[in-house]
Amino acid sequence: LRVVQRLKADPDLNNFDLPIEVLLGFMAVESKGKANVLRFEPHIFLGKAARWMNINGKRGRPDLEGPMPEGVPFKRPGKVAWSLVASETNRNAFENAMRLDPIWAIYSTSFGTYQVMGFHVIDSNKRTYTGGKSPQEFYENFKNNPELVSDEMIYFWIKKNQKWRAVITNAADPDNLDERELKNLIKFFNGAGQVEAYYH
């Protein structure tokens, strides 16, 4: 409700009215309502991110070719880019990455209720949009109040994603989205490859 009200009150968003059921659906799939969860993506930290993922032109950690730095485990699972092993994606792996490179650790991790990736809340000055905080301050706030930080992250993500908002704005009945509209929301949020698994 806090997110929906904030979006609707935002003067930049022309009275955008997000059905709360949409957020509840994404919450259920992404975290089952657990706000304090995170998932570190070692392949992004290592520099294997897509080309559009960058800060000031820097892409991941291109200086690291081969194994991860000691303490940040990652073994590429064959042809799959991302890790399938919990010990490579859990809080401990993330915190080890934070000690090495805080900005890219945040950038390479999804946080909270909606599992929004950190690269969505980092600005060109390498600080977070969520109150202008440093990566370390951001993580401390997440640990202390994960519900609030989760809401901040999804708010900023929705505000930045006009295509996602347009699905709802252009729907014939935003309170009763059809299958095509729901799948478009999933595609814009989590990639076309996740639509079927996410939808079902």
N, C-alpha and C positions, 0 to 999 in steps of 0.2 A: 504493500500500500504506500509506503514511504517513497519508493521509486516511482510509482505511477503518479503520485501527487506532484513530485518534483518535476517530472517530465512535462506534465500538463501545465505547470506554472512557469516553465522556462520560456521567456519571451522569444527566444530564437527558434522555437519549435512549433509555433503557430497553433497552440492549444492541442498538442498531440495527446490523444487519449488512448493509452495502451490498455487493452483488456488484461486484468490481473491474472486471468487463467493462463495467458500466454507465458507470463513469468513463472507461474507455479509449475507449468509443464516443463520448462527448461530447467528449473530448479530440481524437479523430481528426477530427470534423466541425468543431469550433470553431477549432482552431489547427494541426492536423496535428502536434501535439506540441511546437510552438515556444512556449516559456514567455515569451519576451521581447516578444511582440507586443502591440500595443494598437490600439484603434480609437476615435477621438474622434468623438462624435456632435454636430455643431454645432447641429442643431435643438433638442437638449435644452439645450445651453448658452445658446442664444438665448432660451429660455423657451417652447418649443413642446412641452414634455413633457406626458405625460398628467397628469390632475389629481391622481392619487395620488402622483406624484413630487414630494415637497417636503421641505424642512428647516424646521422651526418655522413652517410655513405659507407660507414663501416658495417660489414656483414658478419655477424656472429663473431667467432674467434678464428679468423683465417690463418692466424699465426700458428695455430695448433693443427698439425697434420699427423694423423695416426692416433695414438692412445690419448686418453684424457689425462690431465694432470693428476698426480697422486692424490688419492682421497676422493676423487670424483669418478666413480666407476661408470663405464659404458662399453659394452661389447655389442657391436652392430649385429643384429639378428639376420644374417644373410642379406637378401635383397631388400628387406624392410628397413627403412631409414630410422624409425623410432624404436625406442626400447620397449621390450615386452617383460622386463624384469623389475619387480617392485623395489628392490634395493638400489636400482639405478634412477628411480624416479621419486623416491620418498623424501621426507623432510630432511633426513640426515644428508642425503646426496645434495639437496638444495643448499643446506647450510654450509656444506663444504665448498660448494661453488661460490657462495656469498663471500667466503673468506678470500677467494682468489680474485673474483671480479664481480662486485655487487651489482653493477648496472646490468651486466649480461645474465647474471643469475635471476634477477627479477624479470628481465626481458624474456627469458626462456622458460618461465613457469606459469602455469594457470593456477588461479587462486579462487577460493571461496565458493559460495553457494552456486554461482553460475559458471565457475571455472573459466573466467575471462583471462586470456593470456596477458602477461605483464607488458608485452610490447604495445598493447593498446593504451597504456596509461603513462608512457614515458615520452617526454617532450624533447625538442631539439637541443635543449640545454642539459639533457641527461638527468632531469629530475622528474618526479611523477606529477601528473596532473592532479592527483588527489591531495590538494593542499600545498603543492610546491615542495613536497618532501624529498629528502634524499632517499636512495634505495634502503639504507639502513633504517631510517625513520619510518618509511613505508612498511617495512616488515615488522617493526616493533608495534606499529598501530594495528597491523593485521593480526598479530598474536594477541594483542590486548582487546581488540573489538572486531572480530572477524565478520560479524553481521553487518556492521556499519561500513567496513571497507568493501565487503561484497556488494553492498548496495551502491557505494560510490563507483565501483568499477563497472557495474552493469549500466549505471546511469551514463557514465562517460562513453561507454561503448555504443550504446543506443544513440546518444547525441551525435557521435561521429559517423554513424552508418545510415546515410540517407536512404539507400536501397532497401535496407531492412525495414525502416520506418514506412517507406512507400508501400510495401506489401499490405500493411494494415490500413494506411490512409486511403489507399485506392480500392480496398475491398468493398464489395457490395454491402456486406454486413460484418463489420469488424468484430462484433461479439460472437459471430458464428463463422469462423474462417473455414473455407472448404479445403479439401485435401491438397490441391495445387498450391494454395496460399500457405498452408502449414509447411509443406515441403520446401517452399521458397524461403521461409523464415529459417528453417534448419540449414539450408544450403548457405545462406548468407552468414549464418552464425558459426557453423562448424564444418563447412566444406561440402561440396557435392558428393564426395565419397562416403559421407556419413548419413546421407538422407534416409536410406532404407532401414539401416540398423537403428537409427535414432527414432524414426517414425513408428516403427513397430516395437 
